[in-house]
Amino acid sequence: MSRKIRGLSISALLLLFLIEVYRAASQSVVCDEAYSWQLYLSHPITAVFTNFTAANHLYATLLSWISFHALPWPVFAMRLPTVLAAGWYFVNIYRLCSRLFSKPLHFVMGLGLLSLNPLVLDCLVVARGYGFALAGMSYALVAMVDYLSFGGKQRHIVKASLGLSFAIGTSLTFLTPSAALVAIFAVLSGGSMPRRGWWRRFLTANSYLVGPLLLNAAVLYFAFPLREARREHFYWGAVTAWESLRSLLHASFAHSLYIGSPDAPGGISAAWLGFVTLATPAVMLVLAARIPARLKELRDGKVPSPGGAAFLLGAGTVFLSVIMLWAAHAALAVRYPVDRLGVFFLLLMPVAILTAVSGESQGTGARMREYALTAFAAVAVASFLWQFQTKFFYVWRYDADTEQILSILNEKERASPRLVRLGISWPLEPAVNFCRAVKGYRWLAPADRSGPKGDFDYYILVPPMRDIGVDDEAVLKNRRLTVQYRGRVSGTRLAVPAPSTH
């Protein structure tokens, strides 16, 4: 790889990191961040260790609590640990692609697929645990490739274990892919060892991997409130595997499309989304067909190439995770991951796709597979660039203008002698109360989740969101509301009653 390409790639990743910093500083606080503030950051630090809900992302919540109370900028302070994790993630994927790809095109495509997915970029800003978990798992992948292909040092296994420990401790949804990755690594590490005395080295190597993970599990269970977790805490998800796949592809390839979007269909057409949905099973079949050929590298103790090791780790973890998720759903009715809950696939799949053909003997079939997978990657990167924006988060777009709307009301009502009552769509409640408390809006009465039905001084209504059962359009008509402001990004409206009913 030429120094020029490496230099340009580093510059591009640095620019992307600075853009993430800008997003963290400029974008409005969103529902899940504000809800975490309500439960944890607005209380003494002991709340992080004593109260378990799905909003407690354990290590991530703890770091956000520390940052929030140490810095004077509330929203940016909450997000700062995640943004630092974004920098760690960008370093990891650069190191990973440097090891895997000697061809400039594959190197650039790898960085693009791993860094430009809009859902990944969202997760690397918002103050939740998903960005931390991506950084931890990417760190583990680099360490595992180093171990399998570059000398097998025990420190690499320890690094992998620490990365996975951090991933699980910041997002429990990474437990399944982390367990799958450990299992795949155990198989590969045993197969790549010399036959004589292999079992002793195998046990030693994997003890360095499993040991820290077990210690981390004990910390999470006894020091944090994980022991209080129950199945009902994990209520969010898809009821079918197809719905899960569609949600993940929708958030990646049609990021500006969501129920209630004021500017649907956005930059990516529904036809393109349909094509990607149909193409994904075909890509999965290609990956599955390549696994037996890649396993041949492990025969007779042959050390796998970096591309071969990464392919088996990535593709193997994807397929094993799918099987484990299906088994959990069938046996325990555990829901499938949706959008951000399945973000680990957006790390593993690009690695598997671009390493599926690297290092192959160059026959006609190999060249066709390489061209097809590279073309798919190039089109995906192009679609990510087309969707690039710095104004909203896919999952919480309805909150993109919440701070702006409350700022408008503050200009009008800050000298009001009475408490102003808001009738709001219930998803807005956490962000409204966060701004009320943090920004000192003393004129504003506390909001609740009862909805906008009733007599209020102002109404803040989101567009219909049928996926979570929100549709307050009838309130506008029945109460004869006049819209005074409409959020440019979210479509959320600030409205007042008609004079005759005020």
Long-range contacts (C-beta under 8 A, 24 or more apart in sequence): 1-98, 1-101, 1-102, 1-104, 1-107, 2-104, 5-104, 5-107, 5-108, 6-98, 9-94, 9-107, 9-108, 9-111, 10-94, 12-111, 13-90, 13-94, 13-111, 13-115, 16-90, 16-115, 16-116, 16-121, 17-83, 17-86, 17-87, 17-90, 19-390, 20-83, 20-86, 20-121, 20-124, 20-125, 21-83, 22-390, 23-121, 23-125, 23-390, 24-75, 24-76, 24-79, 24-80, 24-82, 24-83, 24-125, 25-73, 25-75, 25-76, 26-390, 27-125, 27-390, 27-391, 27-392, 27-393, 27-400, 28-75, 28-399, 28-400, 28-401, 28-402, 28-403, 28-404, 28-431, 29-74, 29-75, 29-78, 29-399, 29-402, 29-403, 29-431, 29-434, 29-435, 30-126, 30-393, 30-395, 30-396, 30-399, 30-402, 30-431, 31-396, 31-398, 31-399, 31-427, 31-428, 31-430, 31-431, 32-126, 32-128, 32-395, 32-396, 32-430, 33-75, 33-78, 33-79, 33-126, 33-127, 33-128, 33-430, 33-431, 33-434, 34-430, 34-431, 34-433, 34-434, 35-430, 36-61, 36-64, 36-78, 36-127, 36-128, 37-68, 37-78, 37-430, 37-434, 37-438, 38-430, 38-433, 38-434, 40-65, 41-65, 41-68, 41-69, 41-78, 42-437, 48-224, 49-223, 49-224, 49-225, 50-225, 51-225, 52-224, 52-225, 52-226, 52-228, 52-229, 52-233, 53-233, 54-233, 54-234, 54-235, 54-236, 56-224, 56-225, 57-128, 57-129, 57-132, 57-170, 57-171, 58-129, 58-169, 58-170, 58-172, 58-220, 58-224, 58-226, 59-129, 59-132, 59-166, 59-169, 59-170, 60-127, 60-128, 60-129, 60-132, 60-170, 60-171, 61-129, 63-132, 64-127, 74-438, 78-127, 79-125, 79-126, 79-127, 81-127, 81-132, 82-124, 82-125, 82-126, 82-127, 82-128, 82-131, 82-132, 83-124, 83-125, 85-124, 85-131, 85-132, 85-134, 85-135, 86-124, 86-125, 86-131, 86-135, 88-135, 88-139, 89-124, 89-131, 89-134, 89-135, 89-138, 90-115, 92-135, 92-138, 92-139, 92-141, 92-142, 93-138, 95-142, 96-138, 96-141, 96-142, 96-145, 96-310, 96-351, 99-142, 99-145, 99-146, 99-149, 99-306, 99-310, 100-145, 100-306, 100-307, 100-310, 100-351, 100-354, 100-355, 100-358, 101-307, 101-354, 101-358, 103-358, 105-374, 106-354, 106-358, 106-374, 109-354, 109-374, 109-377, 109-378, 109-381, 110-350, 110-351, 110-354, 112-377, 112-381, 112-384, 112-385, 113-350, 113-353, 113-354, 113-377, 113-380, 113-381, 113-384, 114-138, 114-347, 114-350, 114-351, 116-381, 116-384, 116-385, 116-388, 117-252, 117-346, 117-384, 118-251, 118-252, 118-255, 118-384, 118-387, 118-388, 118-389, 118-394, 119-248, 119-251, 119-252, 119-255, 119-339, 119-340, 119-343, 119-346, 119-394, 120-343, 120-346, 120-347, 122-340, 122-393, 122-394, 122-395, 123-340, 123-343, 125-393, 126-393, 126-396, 128-171, 128-340, 129-170, 129-171, 130-170, 130-171, 130-173, 130-340, 130-343, 132-166, 132-167, 132-170, 132-171, 133-166, 133-167, 133-168, 133-170, 133-171, 133-173, 133-174, 133-343, 133-344, 134-167, 134-343, 134-344, 134-347, 135-166, 135-167, 136-162, 136-163, 136-164, 136-165, 136-166, 136-167, 136-168, 136-170, 136-174, 137-163, 137-164, 137-167, 137-174, 137-177, 137-178, 137-181, 137-344, 137-347, 138-163, 138-347, 139-163, 139-166, 140-164, 140-167, 140-178, 140-181, 141-181, 141-310, 141-313, 141-314, 141-347, 141-351, 144-181, 144-185, 144-309, 144-313, 145-306, 145-309, 145-310, 145-313, 147-189, 147-205, 148-185, 148-188, 148-189, 148-192, 148-303, 148-304, 148-309, 148-313, 149-303, 149-304, 149-305, 149-306, 149-308, 149-309, 150-306, 152-189, 152-192, 152-205, 154-204, 154-205, 154-208, 157-205, 157-206, 157-208, 157-209, 158-208, 158-212, 160-185, 160-209, 161-208, 161-209, 161-210, 161-211, 161-212, 161-213, 162-212, 164-213, 165-212, 165-213, 165-215, 165-216, 168-213, 168-216, 168-217, 168-220, 169-216, 169-219, 169-220, 172-229, 172-234, 173-337, 173-341, 173-342, 173-344, 174-344, 176-321, 176-324, 176-325, 176-328, 177-317, 177-321, 177-344, 177-345, 177-348, 178-213, 179-324, 180-316, 180-317, 180-320, 180-321, 180-324, 181-313, 181-317, 182-209, 182-210, 182-213, 183-320, 184-312, 184-313, 184-316, 184-317, 184-320, 185-209, 185-313, 187-316, 188-298, 188-304, 188-309, 188-312, 188-313, 191-295, 191-298, 191-301, 192-298, 192-301, 192-302, 192-303, 192-304, 193-301, 194-301, 195-300, 195-301, 198-301, 231-332, 231-334, 234-334, 234-335, 235-335, 236-335, 236-338, 236-341, 237-334, 237-335, 237-336, 237-337, 237-338, 237-341, 238-335, 238-336, 238-337, 238-338, 239-335, 239-336, 240-336, 241-322, 241-325, 241-326, 241-329, 241-336, 243-336, 243-338, 244-336, 244-337, 244-338, 244-342, 245-277, 245-280, 246-277, 247-338, 247-339, 247-342, 248-337, 248-338, 248-339, 248-342, 248-345, 248-346, 249-273, 249-276, 249-277, 249-280, 250-339, 251-339, 251-340, 251-394, 251-395, 252-346, 252-384, 253-380, 253-383, 255-387, 255-389, 255-394, 256-387, 256-389, 258-394, 258-397, 258-465, 259-463, 259-464, 259-465, 259-466, 259-467, 260-397, 260-398, 260-462, 260-463, 260-464, 260-465, 260-470, 260-491, 261-397, 261-463, 261-491, 262-463, 262-486, 262-487, 262-489, 262-490, 262-491, 263-491, 266-387, 267-386, 267-387, 268-383, 268-386, 268-387, 272-383, 276-380, 279-376, 283-353, 283-373, 283-376, 284-318, 286-356, 286-369, 286-372, 286-373, 287-315, 287-318, 287-319, 287-352, 287-353, 287-356, 288-315, 288-319, 290-315, 290-356, 290-357, 290-369, 291-315, 291-316, 291-319, 305-358, 305-359, 307-355, 307-358, 307-359, 308-355, 308-359, 310-351, 310-352, 310-355, 311-351, 311-352, 311-355, 311-356, 311-358, 313-351, 314-348, 314-349, 314-351, 314-352, 314-355, 315-348, 315-352, 315-356, 317-348, 318-345, 318-348, 318-349, 318-352, 321-345, 321-348, 339-394, 339-395, 340-395, 350-377, 353-377, 391-489, 392-489, 392-490, 397-489, 397-490, 398-425, 398-427, 398-428, 398-462, 398-463, 398-465, 398-490, 398-491, 398-492, 399-427, 399-428, 399-431, 399-490, 399-492, 400-487, 400-489, 400-490, 400-492, 401-487, 401-488, 401-489, 401-490, 401-492, 402-428, 402-431, 402-432, 402-435, 402-460, 402-490, 402-492, 403-431, 403-435, 404-487, 405-460, 405-485, 405-487, 405-492, 405-494, 406-432, 406-435, 406-436, 406-439, 406-441, 406-444, 408-485, 408-494, 409-444, 409-458, 409-494, 410-439, 410-441, 410-443, 413-443, 413-444, 414-441, 414-443, 415-443, 416-443, 418-443, 419-443, 419-444, 419-445, 420-444, 420-445, 420-457, 420-458, 421-445, 421-456, 421-457, 421-458, 422-447, 422-456, 422-457, 422-458, 422-459, 422-460, 423-451, 423-452, 423-453, 423-454, 423-455, 423-456, 423-458, 423-459, 423-460, 423-475, 424-451, 424-452, 424-459, 424-460, 424-461, 425-451, 425-452, 425-460, 425-461, 425-462, 425-470, 425-472, 425-492, 426-450, 426-451, 426-470, 427-462, 427-465, 427-468, 427-470, 428-460, 428-462, 428-492, 432-460, 455-497, 456-497, 457-496, 458-494, 458-495, 458-496, 459-493, 459-494, 459-495, 459-496, 459-497, 460-492, 460-493, 460-494, 460-495, 461-492, 461-493, 461-495, 462-490, 462-491, 462-492, 463-490, 463-491, 463-492
